[in-house]
Amino acid sequence: MPTRTAAQRREEAAREYDAFLASCPARQLLDRISDKWVTLILTALADGPQRYSDLSRRIAGVSQKMLTQTLRSLERDGLLTRSVTPSVPVRVDYELTPLGTTLMPLIASIKAWAESHMTEVAAARAQYDDVSATA
């Protein structure tokens, strides 16, 4: 096995997490956190722990299957925790982890940008559609 310099090892490690590469784990994570349900769930949990039913009511349009799958994937990624309290019925709460909390300023900024620029985006879409319809 050839000997590599420290600089070569650092370069190799940097290539390992290049999201432009299809096989990069960071690309998979980027795909996960850019999902609309992930964004909405994490934003909802930024207000504090919530039960499954609270999340389901708060996030309009999410199916039970999608909510369950997304919560499981976020738990697997270490972005939220699931706490079960034995009672009748069983109480299940979801809460951001410290890692999930570090992601919130970015997600909150993207959400705020989308909400504050929607009028401009809608106008651009309408203009594009008008031009496309006449072409």
C-alpha positions as CSV (number, residue, x, y, z in Angstrom):
1,M,0.0,0.0,0.0
2,P,1.5,3.4,-1.0
3,T,2.2,5.9,1.7
4,R,0.1,9.0,1.6
5,T,1.0,12.4,2.9
6,A,-1.3,14.2,5.5
7,A,-2.4,16.6,2.7
8,Q,-3.4,13.7,0.5
9,R,-5.4,12.1,3.4
10,R,-7.2,15.4,4.0
11,E,-8.0,15.8,0.3
12,E,-9.3,12.2,0.2
13,A,-11.5,12.8,3.3
14,A,-12.8,16.0,1.8
15,R,-13.8,14.2,-1.4
16,E,-15.6,11.6,0.7
17,Y,-18.2,14.2,1.7
18,D,-18.7,16.0,-1.6
19,A,-22.5,16.3,-2.1
20,F,-22.0,16.6,-5.8
21,L,-21.0,13.0,-5.9
22,A,-23.9,10.6,-6.3
23,S,-22.5,8.1,-3.7
24,C,-21.8,10.8,-1.0
25,P,-23.6,10.3,2.3
26,A,-23.8,14.1,2.6
27,R,-25.9,14.1,-0.5
28,Q,-28.3,11.7,1.0
29,L,-28.6,13.9,4.1
30,L,-29.1,17.0,2.0
31,D,-31.8,15.2,0.1
32,R,-33.5,14.3,3.5
33,I,-33.3,17.8,5.0
34,S,-34.6,19.5,1.8
35,D,-37.8,17.5,1.9
36,K,-40.9,19.6,2.5
37,W,-42.2,17.4,5.3
38,V,-38.9,17.4,7.1
39,T,-38.8,21.2,6.9
40,L,-42.3,21.5,8.3
41,I,-41.9,18.9,11.0
42,L,-38.6,20.4,12.3
43,T,-40.1,23.9,12.2
44,A,-43.1,22.7,14.2
45,L,-40.8,21.0,16.7
46,A,-38.8,24.2,17.2
47,D,-41.7,25.3,19.4
48,G,-41.0,22.5,21.8
49,P,-42.0,18.8,22.2
50,Q,-45.2,17.7,20.5
51,R,-47.3,14.7,20.2
52,Y,-47.9,12.9,16.9
53,S,-51.5,14.1,16.8
54,D,-50.4,17.7,17.3
55,L,-48.0,17.4,14.4
56,S,-50.6,15.8,12.3
57,R,-53.1,18.6,12.9
58,R,-50.5,21.4,12.5
59,I,-49.0,20.2,9.2
60,A,-51.9,20.4,6.7
61,G,-51.8,17.8,4.0
62,V,-49.4,15.3,5.5
63,S,-50.6,11.7,5.4
64,Q,-50.3,9.4,8.4
65,K,-47.9,7.3,6.4
66,M,-45.7,10.2,5.4
67,L,-45.6,11.7,8.9
68,T,-44.7,8.3,10.4
69,Q,-41.9,7.7,7.8
70,T,-40.5,11.1,8.1
71,L,-40.5,11.1,11.9
72,R,-38.7,7.7,11.9
73,S,-36.1,8.9,9.4
74,L,-35.4,12.1,11.5
75,E,-35.1,10.0,14.6
76,R,-32.6,7.7,12.8
77,D,-30.6,10.7,11.6
78,G,-30.4,11.9,15.2
79,L,-32.4,15.1,14.6
80,L,-35.3,14.3,16.9
81,T,-36.1,12.0,19.8
82,R,-39.2,10.0,20.4
83,S,-40.3,9.6,24.0
84,V,-43.0,7.1,25.0
85,T,-44.9,7.6,28.2
86,P,-46.8,4.5,29.4
87,S,-50.4,5.5,29.9
88,V,-53.8,4.7,28.4
89,P,-53.6,5.6,25.6
90,V,-49.8,5.6,25.3
91,R,-48.4,9.1,25.0
92,V,-45.6,9.6,22.4
93,D,-43.8,12.9,22.2
94,Y,-41.3,14.1,19.6
95,E,-38.6,16.7,20.4
96,L,-35.6,18.1,18.6
97,T,-32.2,16.9,19.7
98,P,-29.2,19.3,20.1
99,L,-28.2,18.3,16.6
100,G,-31.6,19.0,15.2
101,T,-31.6,22.4,17.0
102,T,-28.4,23.4,15.2
103,L,-30.3,23.0,11.9
104,M,-33.1,25.2,12.9
105,P,-31.6,28.6,12.1
106,L,-31.1,27.5,8.5
107,I,-34.5,26.0,8.1
108,A,-36.2,29.0,9.7
109,S,-34.4,31.3,7.3
110,I,-35.5,29.3,4.3
111,K,-39.1,29.2,5.6
112,A,-39.0,32.9,6.2
113,W,-37.6,33.6,2.8
114,A,-40.2,31.5,1.1
115,E,-43.0,33.3,3.0
116,S,-41.7,36.8,2.4
117,H,-40.9,36.3,-1.3
118,M,-43.9,34.3,-2.4
119,T,-45.5,37.3,-4.1
120,E,-42.4,37.8,-6.3
121,V,-42.2,34.1,-7.1
122,A,-45.9,34.0,-8.0
123,A,-45.4,36.9,-10.4
124,A,-42.3,35.3,-12.0
125,R,-44.3,32.1,-12.5
126,A,-47.2,33.9,-14.0
127,Q,-44.9,35.8,-16.4
128,Y,-43.1,32.6,-17.4
129,D,-46.4,30.8,-17.9
130,D,-47.7,33.7,-20.1
131,V,-44.6,33.6,-22.3
132,S,-44.6,29.8,-22.5
133,A,-48.3,29.8,-23.5
134,T,-47.6,32.1,-26.4
135,A,-44.5,30.3,-27.6
